[in-house]
Amino acid sequence: MPKMKTHSGAAKRFRKTKNHIKAAKAGRRHLLTKKSRLKKRNMRRGLLVNSRDIRHVKSLLHS
């Protein structure tokens, strides 16, 4: 059986840590002038993937 390929879109969006999977928050790409300073600052921090979604994301990353 051939090796499974990593989902390239998921590889760009998620990073593995020892116990969790990190992702960036949405909304930081464009239209930033209308967003408040506090909202933009809070979007700088990453977030951990929800426990319900970890199994699915791990299957995309093959880990």
mmCIF file of the N, C-alpha and C atoms, coordinates in Angstrom:
data_MODEL
# 
_entry.id   MODEL 
# 
loop_
_atom_site.group_PDB 
_atom_site.id 
_atom_site.type_symbol 
_atom_site.label_atom_id 
_atom_site.label_alt_id 
_atom_site.label_comp_id 
_atom_site.label_asym_id 
_atom_site.label_entity_id 
_atom_site.label_seq_id 
_atom_site.pdbx_PDB_ins_code 
_atom_site.Cartn_x 
_atom_site.Cartn_y 
_atom_site.Cartn_z 
_atom_site.occupancy 
_atom_site.B_iso_or_equiv 
_atom_site.pdbx_formal_charge 
_atom_site.auth_seq_id 
_atom_site.auth_comp_id 
_atom_site.auth_asym_id 
_atom_site.auth_atom_id 
_atom_site.pdbx_PDB_model_num 
ATOM 1   N N  . MET A 1 1  ? 0.844   -1.178 0.000  1.00 0.00 ? 1  MET A N  1 
ATOM 2   C CA . MET A 1 1  ? 0.000   0.000  0.000  1.00 0.00 ? 1  MET A CA 1 
ATOM 3   C C  . MET A 1 1  ? 0.893   1.246  0.000  1.00 0.00 ? 1  MET A C  1 
ATOM 4   N N  . PRO A 1 2  ? 0.577   2.256  -0.839 1.00 0.00 ? 2  PRO A N  1 
ATOM 5   C CA . PRO A 1 2  ? 1.435   3.441  -0.895 1.00 0.00 ? 2  PRO A CA 1 
ATOM 6   C C  . PRO A 1 2  ? 1.304   4.291  0.364  1.00 0.00 ? 2  PRO A C  1 
ATOM 7   N N  . LYS A 1 3  ? 2.298   5.146  0.544  1.00 0.00 ? 3  LYS A N  1 
ATOM 8   C CA . LYS A 1 3  ? 2.266   6.052  1.684  1.00 0.00 ? 3  LYS A CA 1 
ATOM 9   C C  . LYS A 1 3  ? 1.135   7.050  1.509  1.00 0.00 ? 3  LYS A C  1 
ATOM 10  N N  . MET A 1 4  ? 0.548   7.461  2.634  1.00 0.00 ? 4  MET A N  1 
ATOM 11  C CA . MET A 1 4  ? -0.497  8.480  2.586  1.00 0.00 ? 4  MET A CA 1 
ATOM 12  C C  . MET A 1 4  ? 0.159   9.844  2.543  1.00 0.00 ? 4  MET A C  1 
ATOM 13  N N  . LYS A 1 5  ? -0.401  10.732 1.745  1.00 0.00 ? 5  LYS A N  1 
ATOM 14  C CA . LYS A 1 5  ? 0.158   12.071 1.628  1.00 0.00 ? 5  LYS A CA 1 
ATOM 15  C C  . LYS A 1 5  ? -0.472  12.997 2.665  1.00 0.00 ? 5  LYS A C  1 
ATOM 16  N N  . THR A 1 6  ? 0.336   13.936 3.148  1.00 0.00 ? 6  THR A N  1 
ATOM 17  C CA . THR A 1 6  ? -0.166  14.962 4.053  1.00 0.00 ? 6  THR A CA 1 
ATOM 18  C C  . THR A 1 6  ? -1.032  15.931 3.271  1.00 0.00 ? 6  THR A C  1 
ATOM 19  N N  . HIS A 1 7  ? -2.143  16.345 3.844  1.00 0.00 ? 7  HIS A N  1 
ATOM 20  C CA . HIS A 1 7  ? -3.023  17.324 3.217  1.00 0.00 ? 7  HIS A CA 1 
ATOM 21  C C  . HIS A 1 7  ? -2.301  18.669 3.242  1.00 0.00 ? 7  HIS A C  1 
ATOM 22  N N  . SER A 1 8  ? -1.953  19.199 2.065  1.00 0.00 ? 8  SER A N  1 
ATOM 23  C CA . SER A 1 8  ? -1.098  20.383 2.016  1.00 0.00 ? 8  SER A CA 1 
ATOM 24  C C  . SER A 1 8  ? -1.795  21.616 2.587  1.00 0.00 ? 8  SER A C  1 
ATOM 25  N N  . GLY A 1 9  ? -3.111  21.716 2.435  1.00 0.00 ? 9  GLY A N  1 
ATOM 26  C CA . GLY A 1 9  ? -3.831  22.846 3.018  1.00 0.00 ? 9  GLY A CA 1 
ATOM 27  C C  . GLY A 1 9  ? -3.803  22.802 4.533  1.00 0.00 ? 9  GLY A C  1 
ATOM 28  N N  . ALA A 1 10 ? -3.932  21.614 5.105  1.00 0.00 ? 10 ALA A N  1 
ATOM 29  C CA . ALA A 1 10 ? -3.897  21.472 6.560  1.00 0.00 ? 10 ALA A CA 1 
ATOM 30  C C  . ALA A 1 10 ? -2.485  21.712 7.085  1.00 0.00 ? 10 ALA A C  1 
ATOM 31  N N  . ALA A 1 11 ? -1.479  21.309 6.328  1.00 0.00 ? 11 ALA A N  1 
ATOM 32  C CA . ALA A 1 11 ? -0.099  21.497 6.761  1.00 0.00 ? 11 ALA A CA 1 
ATOM 33  C C  . ALA A 1 11 ? 0.248   22.972 6.876  1.00 0.00 ? 11 ALA A C  1 
ATOM 34  N N  . LYS A 1 12 ? -0.379  23.809 6.065  1.00 0.00 ? 12 LYS A N  1 
ATOM 35  C CA . LYS A 1 12 ? -0.116  25.253 6.116  1.00 0.00 ? 12 LYS A CA 1 
ATOM 36  C C  . LYS A 1 12 ? -0.849  25.917 7.280  1.00 0.00 ? 12 LYS A C  1 
ATOM 37  N N  . ARG A 1 13 ? -1.933  25.311 7.762  1.00 0.00 ? 13 ARG A N  1 
ATOM 38  C CA . ARG A 1 13 ? -2.777  25.961 8.757  1.00 0.00 ? 13 ARG A CA 1 
ATOM 39  C C  . ARG A 1 13 ? -2.564  25.481 10.184 1.00 0.00 ? 13 ARG A C  1 
ATOM 40  N N  . PHE A 1 14 ? -2.039  24.278 10.363 1.00 0.00 ? 14 PHE A N  1 
ATOM 41  C CA . PHE A 1 14 ? -1.923  23.691 11.697 1.00 0.00 ? 14 PHE A CA 1 
ATOM 42  C C  . PHE A 1 14 ? -0.478  23.333 12.000 1.00 0.00 ? 14 PHE A C  1 
ATOM 43  N N  . ARG A 1 15 ? -0.108  23.470 13.294 1.00 0.00 ? 15 ARG A N  1 
ATOM 44  C CA . ARG A 1 15 ? 1.223   23.086 13.763 1.00 0.00 ? 15 ARG A CA 1 
ATOM 45  C C  . ARG A 1 15 ? 1.050   22.184 14.965 1.00 0.00 ? 15 ARG A C  1 
ATOM 46  N N  . LYS A 1 16 ? 1.853   21.137 15.009 1.00 0.00 ? 16 LYS A N  1 
ATOM 47  C CA . LYS A 1 16 ? 1.794   20.206 16.128 1.00 0.00 ? 16 LYS A CA 1 
ATOM 48  C C  . LYS A 1 16 ? 2.657   20.697 17.271 1.00 0.00 ? 16 LYS A C  1 
ATOM 49  N N  . THR A 1 17 ? 2.167   20.551 18.493 1.00 0.00 ? 17 THR A N  1 
ATOM 50  C CA . THR A 1 17 ? 2.984   20.713 19.680 1.00 0.00 ? 17 THR A CA 1 
ATOM 51  C C  . THR A 1 17 ? 3.076   19.322 20.302 1.00 0.00 ? 17 THR A C  1 
ATOM 52  N N  . LYS A 1 18 ? 3.583   19.239 21.501 1.00 0.00 ? 18 LYS A N  1 
ATOM 53  C CA . LYS A 1 18 ? 3.737   17.922 22.102 1.00 0.00 ? 18 LYS A CA 1 
ATOM 54  C C  . LYS A 1 18 ? 2.391   17.229 22.321 1.00 0.00 ? 18 LYS A C  1 
ATOM 55  N N  . ASN A 1 19 ? 1.414   17.981 22.855 1.00 0.00 ? 19 ASN A N  1 
ATOM 56  C CA . ASN A 1 19 ? 0.128   17.363 23.195 1.00 0.00 ? 19 ASN A CA 1 
ATOM 57  C C  . ASN A 1 19 ? -1.057  17.919 22.421 1.00 0.00 ? 19 ASN A C  1 
ATOM 58  N N  . HIS A 1 20 ? -0.867  19.036 21.727 1.00 0.00 ? 20 HIS A N  1 
ATOM 59  C CA . HIS A 1 20 ? -1.997  19.707 21.099 1.00 0.00 ? 20 HIS A CA 1 
ATOM 60  C C  . HIS A 1 20 ? -1.673  20.049 19.655 1.00 0.00 ? 20 HIS A C  1 
ATOM 61  N N  . ILE A 1 21 ? -2.647  20.656 19.003 1.00 0.00 ? 21 ILE A N  1 
ATOM 62  C CA . ILE A 1 21 ? -2.469  21.171 17.650 1.00 0.00 ? 21 ILE A CA 1 
ATOM 63  C C  . ILE A 1 21 ? -2.853  22.641 17.678 1.00 0.00 ? 21 ILE A C  1 
ATOM 64  N N  . LYS A 1 22 ? -1.944  23.496 17.187 1.00 0.00 ? 22 LYS A N  1 
ATOM 65  C CA . LYS A 1 22 ? -2.171  24.927 17.193 1.00 0.00 ? 22 LYS A CA 1 
ATOM 66  C C  . LYS A 1 22 ? -2.674  25.383 15.835 1.00 0.00 ? 22 LYS A C  1 
ATOM 67  N N  . ALA A 1 23 ? -3.477  26.442 15.847 1.00 0.00 ? 23 ALA A N  1 
ATOM 68  C CA . ALA A 1 23 ? -3.961  27.063 14.617 1.00 0.00 ? 23 ALA A CA 1 
ATOM 69  C C  . ALA A 1 23 ? -3.955  28.566 14.820 1.00 0.00 ? 23 ALA A C  1 
ATOM 70  N N  . ALA A 1 24 ? -3.962  29.302 13.720 1.00 0.00 ? 24 ALA A N  1 
ATOM 71  C CA . ALA A 1 24 ? -4.054  30.752 13.792 1.00 0.00 ? 24 ALA A CA 1 
ATOM 72  C C  . ALA A 1 24 ? -5.520  31.153 13.798 1.00 0.00 ? 24 ALA A C  1 
ATOM 73  N N  . LYS A 1 25 ? -5.806  32.297 14.371 1.00 0.00 ? 25 LYS A N  1 
ATOM 74  C CA . LYS A 1 25 ? -7.186  32.783 14.371 1.00 0.00 ? 25 LYS A CA 1 
ATOM 75  C C  . LYS A 1 25 ? -7.527  33.382 13.021 1.00 0.00 ? 25 LYS A C  1 
ATOM 76  N N  . ALA A 1 26 ? -8.784  33.315 12.666 1.00 0.00 ? 26 ALA A N  1 
ATOM 77  C CA . ALA A 1 26 ? -9.252  33.843 11.386 1.00 0.00 ? 26 ALA A CA 1 
ATOM 78  C C  . ALA A 1 26 ? -9.468  35.343 11.488 1.00 0.00 ? 26 ALA A C  1 
ATOM 79  N N  . GLY A 1 27 ? -9.434  36.003 10.345 1.00 0.00 ? 27 GLY A N  1 
ATOM 80  C CA . GLY A 1 27 ? -9.783  37.413 10.294 1.00 0.00 ? 27 GLY A CA 1 
ATOM 81  C C  . GLY A 1 27 ? -8.607  38.362 10.279 1.00 0.00 ? 27 GLY A C  1 
ATOM 82  N N  . ARG A 1 28 ? -7.395  37.865 10.068 1.00 0.00 ? 28 ARG A N  1 
ATOM 83  C CA . ARG A 1 28 ? -6.214  38.724 10.118 1.00 0.00 ? 28 ARG A CA 1 
ATOM 84  C C  . ARG A 1 28 ? -5.674  39.076 8.730  1.00 0.00 ? 28 ARG A C  1 
ATOM 85  N N  . ARG A 1 29 ? -6.375  38.742 7.670  1.00 0.00 ? 29 ARG A N  1 
ATOM 86  C CA . ARG A 1 29 ? -5.823  38.902 6.325  1.00 0.00 ? 29 ARG A CA 1 
ATOM 87  C C  . ARG A 1 29 ? -6.071  40.282 5.731  1.00 0.00 ? 29 ARG A C  1 
ATOM 88  N N  . HIS A 1 30 ? -7.298  40.763 5.834  1.00 0.00 ? 30 HIS A N  1 
ATOM 89  C CA . HIS A 1 30 ? -7.631  42.020 5.178  1.00 0.00 ? 30 HIS A CA 1 
ATOM 90  C C  . HIS A 1 30 ? -8.761  42.691 5.943  1.00 0.00 ? 30 HIS A C  1 
ATOM 91  N N  . LEU A 1 31 ? -9.121  43.899 5.517  1.00 0.00 ? 31 LEU A N  1 
ATOM 92  C CA . LEU A 1 31 ? -10.154 44.710 6.164  1.00 0.00 ? 31 LEU A CA 1 
ATOM 93  C C  . LEU A 1 31 ? -9.828  44.955 7.640  1.00 0.00 ? 31 LEU A C  1 
ATOM 94  N N  . LEU A 1 32 ? -8.564  45.261 7.904  1.00 0.00 ? 32 LEU A N  1 
ATOM 95  C CA . LEU A 1 32 ? -8.141  45.435 9.285  1.00 0.00 ? 32 LEU A CA 1 
ATOM 96  C C  . LEU A 1 32 ? -8.403  46.851 9.800  1.00 0.00 ? 32 LEU A C  1 
ATOM 97  N N  . THR A 1 33 ? -8.674  47.798 8.908  1.00 0.00 ? 33 THR A N  1 
ATOM 98  C CA . THR A 1 33 ? -8.849  49.171 9.370  1.00 0.00 ? 33 THR A CA 1 
ATOM 99  C C  . THR A 1 33 ? -10.129 49.339 10.185 1.00 0.00 ? 33 THR A C  1 
ATOM 100 N N  . LYS A 1 34 ? -11.146 48.545 9.893  1.00 0.00 ? 34 LYS A N  1 
ATOM 101 C CA . LYS A 1 34 ? -12.404 48.685 10.628 1.00 0.00 ? 34 LYS A CA 1 
ATOM 102 C C  . LYS A 1 34 ? -12.422 47.870 11.916 1.00 0.00 ? 34 LYS A C  1 
ATOM 103 N N  . LYS A 1 35 ? -11.425 47.027 12.135 1.00 0.00 ? 35 LYS A N  1 
ATOM 104 C CA . LYS A 1 35 ? -11.395 46.220 13.352 1.00 0.00 ? 35 LYS A CA 1 
ATOM 105 C C  . LYS A 1 35 ? -10.674 46.981 14.457 1.00 0.00 ? 35 LYS A C  1 
ATOM 106 N N  . SER A 1 36 ? -11.128 46.794 15.669 1.00 0.00 ? 36 SER A N  1 
ATOM 107 C CA . SER A 1 36 ? -10.554 47.535 16.784 1.00 0.00 ? 36 SER A CA 1 
ATOM 108 C C  . SER A 1 36 ? -9.152  47.021 17.098 1.00 0.00 ? 36 SER A C  1 
ATOM 109 N N  . ARG A 1 37 ? -8.401  47.870 17.783 1.00 0.00 ? 37 ARG A N  1 
ATOM 110 C CA . ARG A 1 37 ? -7.039  47.506 18.163 1.00 0.00 ? 37 ARG A CA 1 
ATOM 111 C C  . ARG A 1 37 ? -7.037  46.275 19.058 1.00 0.00 ? 37 ARG A C  1 
ATOM 112 N N  . LEU A 1 38 ? -8.007  46.200 19.964 1.00 0.00 ? 38 LEU A N  1 
ATOM 113 C CA . LEU A 1 38 ? -8.093  45.060 20.878 1.00 0.00 ? 38 LEU A CA 1 
ATOM 114 C C  . LEU A 1 38 ? -8.383  43.771 20.120 1.00 0.00 ? 38 LEU A C  1 
ATOM 115 N N  . LYS A 1 39 ? -9.284  43.833 19.155 1.00 0.00 ? 39 LYS A N  1 
ATOM 116 C CA . LYS A 1 39 ? -9.622  42.638 18.383 1.00 0.00 ? 39 LYS A CA 1 
ATOM 117 C C  . LYS A 1 39 ? -8.419  42.138 17.593 1.00 0.00 ? 39 LYS A C  1 
ATOM 118 N N  . LYS A 1 40 ? -7.681  43.064 16.976 1.00 0.00 ? 40 LYS A N  1 
ATOM 119 C CA . LYS A 1 40 ? -6.491  42.678 16.203 1.00 0.00 ? 40 LYS A CA 1 
ATOM 120 C C  . LYS A 1 40 ? -5.415  42.106 17.106 1.00 0.00 ? 40 LYS A C  1 
ATOM 121 N N  . ARG A 1 41 ? -5.280  42.682 18.292 1.00 0.00 ? 41 ARG A N  1 
ATOM 122 C CA . ARG A 1 41 ? -4.279  42.185 19.230 1.00 0.00 ? 41 ARG A CA 1 
ATOM 123 C C  . ARG A 1 41 ? -4.629  40.782 19.709 1.00 0.00 ? 41 ARG A C  1 
ATOM 124 N N  . ASN A 1 42 ? -5.915  40.531 19.948 1.00 0.00 ? 42 ASN A N  1 
ATOM 125 C CA . ASN A 1 42 ? -6.333  39.203 20.394 1.00 0.00 ? 42 ASN A CA 1 
ATOM 126 C C  . ASN A 1 42 ? -6.204  38.160 19.285 1.00 0.00 ? 42 ASN A C  1 
ATOM 127 N N  . MET A 1 43 ? -6.297  38.589 18.034 1.00 0.00 ? 43 MET A N  1 
ATOM 128 C CA . MET A 1 43 ? -6.153  37.643 16.931 1.00 0.00 ? 43 MET A CA 1 
ATOM 129 C C  . MET A 1 43 ? -4.705  37.237 16.701 1.00 0.00 ? 43 MET A C  1 
ATOM 130 N N  . ARG A 1 44 ? -3.764  37.991 17.275 1.00 0.00 ? 44 ARG A N  1 
ATOM 131 C CA . ARG A 1 44 ? -2.354  37.638 17.140 1.00 0.00 ? 44 ARG A CA 1 
ATOM 132 C C  . ARG A 1 44 ? -2.045  36.307 17.814 1.00 0.00 ? 44 ARG A C  1 
ATOM 133 N N  . ARG A 1 45 ? -2.701  36.078 18.937 1.00 0.00 ? 45 ARG A N  1 
ATOM 134 C CA . ARG A 1 45 ? -2.470  34.826 19.665 1.00 0.00 ? 45 ARG A CA 1 
ATOM 135 C C  . ARG A 1 45 ? -3.082  33.671 18.882 1.00 0.00 ? 45 ARG A C  1 
ATOM 136 N N  . GLY A 1 46 ? -2.421  32.547 18.909 1.00 0.00 ? 46 GLY A N  1 
ATOM 137 C CA . GLY A 1 46 ? -2.980  31.371 18.271 1.00 0.00 ? 46 GLY A CA 1 
ATOM 138 C C  . GLY A 1 46 ? -4.056  30.755 19.144 1.00 0.00 ? 46 GLY A C  1 
ATOM 139 N N  . LEU A 1 47 ? -4.617  29.666 18.682 1.00 0.00 ? 47 LEU A N  1 
ATOM 140 C CA . LEU A 1 47 ? -5.580  28.938 19.483 1.00 0.00 ? 47 LEU A CA 1 
ATOM 141 C C  . LEU A 1 47 ? -5.317  27.454 19.337 1.00 0.00 ? 47 LEU A C  1 
ATOM 142 N N  . LEU A 1 48 ? -5.803  26.686 20.279 1.00 0.00 ? 48 LEU A N  1 
ATOM 143 C CA . LEU A 1 48 ? -5.671  25.235 20.224 1.00 0.00 ? 48 LEU A CA 1 
ATOM 144 C C  . LEU A 1 48 ? -6.911  24.665 19.549 1.00 0.00 ? 48 LEU A C  1 
ATOM 145 N N  . VAL A 1 49 ? -6.705  23.664 18.731 1.00 0.00 ? 49 VAL A N  1 
ATOM 146 C CA . VAL A 1 49 ? -7.814  23.030 18.023 1.00 0.00 ? 49 VAL A CA 1 
ATOM 147 C C  . VAL A 1 49 ? -8.728  22.363 19.047 1.00 0.00 ? 49 VAL A C  1 
ATOM 148 N N  . ASN A 1 50 ? -10.013 22.465 18.833 1.00 0.00 ? 50 ASN A N  1 
ATOM 149 C CA . ASN A 1 50 ? -11.006 21.888 19.723 1.00 0.00 ? 50 ASN A CA 1 
ATOM 150 C C  . ASN A 1 50 ? -10.806 20.381 19.830 1.00 0.00 ? 50 ASN A C  1 
ATOM 151 N N  . SER A 1 51 ? -11.069 19.837 21.008 1.00 0.00 ? 51 SER A N  1 
ATOM 152 C CA . SER A 1 51 ? -10.843 18.413 21.246 1.00 0.00 ? 51 SER A CA 1 
ATOM 153 C C  . SER A 1 51 ? -11.691 17.536 20.324 1.00 0.00 ? 51 SER A C  1 
ATOM 154 N N  . ARG A 1 52 ? -12.847 18.051 19.867 1.00 0.00 ? 52 ARG A N  1 
ATOM 155 C CA . ARG A 1 52 ? -13.680 17.269 18.956 1.00 0.00 ? 52 ARG A CA 1 
ATOM 156 C C  . ARG A 1 52 ? -13.050 17.143 17.580 1.00 0.00 ? 52 ARG A C  1 
ATOM 157 N N  . ASP A 1 53 ? -12.218 18.112 17.214 1.00 0.00 ? 53 ASP A N  1 
ATOM 158 C CA . ASP A 1 53 ? -11.652 18.138 15.867 1.00 0.00 ? 53 ASP A CA 1 
ATOM 159 C C  . ASP A 1 53 ? -10.249 17.563 15.779 1.00 0.00 ? 53 ASP A C  1 
ATOM 160 N N  . ILE A 1 54 ? -9.637  17.242 16.899 1.00 0.00 ? 54 ILE A N  1 
ATOM 161 C CA . ILE A 1 54 ? -8.237  16.820 16.895 1.00 0.00 ? 54 ILE A CA 1 
ATOM 162 C C  . ILE A 1 54 ? -8.044  15.559 16.067 1.00 0.00 ? 54 ILE A C  1 
ATOM 163 N N  . ARG A 1 55 ? -8.945  14.609 16.189 1.00 0.00 ? 55 ARG A N  1 
ATOM 164 C CA . ARG A 1 55 ? -8.771  13.352 15.454 1.00 0.00 ? 55 ARG A CA 1 
ATOM 165 C C  . ARG A 1 55 ? -8.795  13.587 13.949 1.00 0.00 ? 55 ARG A C  1 
ATOM 166 N N  . HIS A 1 56 ? -9.678  14.449 13.498 1.00 0.00 ? 56 HIS A N  1 
ATOM 167 C CA . HIS A 1 56 ? -9.776  14.742 12.074 1.00 0.00 ? 56 HIS A CA 1 
ATOM 168 C C  . HIS A 1 56 ? -8.530  15.471 11.577 1.00 0.00 ? 56 HIS A C  1 
ATOM 169 N N  . VAL A 1 57 ? -8.052  16.443 12.322 1.00 0.00 ? 57 VAL A N  1 
ATOM 170 C CA . VAL A 1 57 ? -6.869  17.203 11.912 1.00 0.00 ? 57 VAL A CA 1 
ATOM 171 C C  . VAL A 1 57 ? -5.635  16.306 11.919 1.00 0.00 ? 57 VAL A C  1 
ATOM 172 N N  . LYS A 1 58 ? -5.527  15.429 12.904 1.00 0.00 ? 58 LYS A N  1 
ATOM 173 C CA . LYS A 1 58 ? -4.387  14.517 12.944 1.00 0.00 ? 58 LYS A CA 1 
ATOM 174 C C  . LYS A 1 58 ? -4.378  13.587 11.737 1.00 0.00 ? 58 LYS A C  1 
ATOM 175 N N  . SER A 1 59 ? -5.555  13.183 11.281 1.00 0.00 ? 59 SER A N  1 
ATOM 176 C CA . SER A 1 59 ? -5.599  12.303 10.113 1.00 0.00 ? 59 SER A CA 1 
ATOM 177 C C  . SER A 1 59 ? -5.154  13.056 8.863  1.00 0.00 ? 59 SER A C  1 
ATOM 178 N N  . LEU A 1 60 ? -5.424  14.376 8.820  1.00 0.00 ? 60 LEU A N  1 
ATOM 179 C CA . LEU A 1 60 ? -4.956  15.172 7.686  1.00 0.00 ? 60 LEU A CA 1 
ATOM 180 C C  . LEU A 1 60 ? -3.450  15.367 7.732  1.00 0.00 ? 60 LEU A C  1 
ATOM 181 N N  . LEU A 1 61 ? -2.899  15.450 8.956  1.00 0.00 ? 61 LEU A N  1 
ATOM 182 C CA . LEU A 1 61 ? -1.457  15.662 9.099  1.00 0.00 ? 61 LEU A CA 1 
ATOM 183 C C  . LEU A 1 61 ? -0.687  14.352 9.198  1.00 0.00 ? 61 LEU A C  1 
ATOM 184 N N  . HIS A 1 62 ? -1.367  13.248 9.344  1.00 0.00 ? 62 HIS A N  1 
ATOM 185 C CA . HIS A 1 62 ? -0.760  11.899 9.468  1.00 0.00 ? 62 HIS A CA 1 
ATOM 186 C C  . HIS A 1 62 ? 0.208   11.834 10.631 1.00 0.00 ? 62 HIS A C  1 
ATOM 187 N N  . SER A 1 63 ? -0.320  12.072 11.821 1.00 0.00 ? 63 SER A N  1 
ATOM 188 C CA . SER A 1 63 ? 0.534   11.983 13.002 1.00 0.00 ? 63 SER A CA 1 
ATOM 189 C C  . SER A 1 63 ? -0.216  11.347 14.136 1.00 0.00 ? 63 SER A C  1 
# 
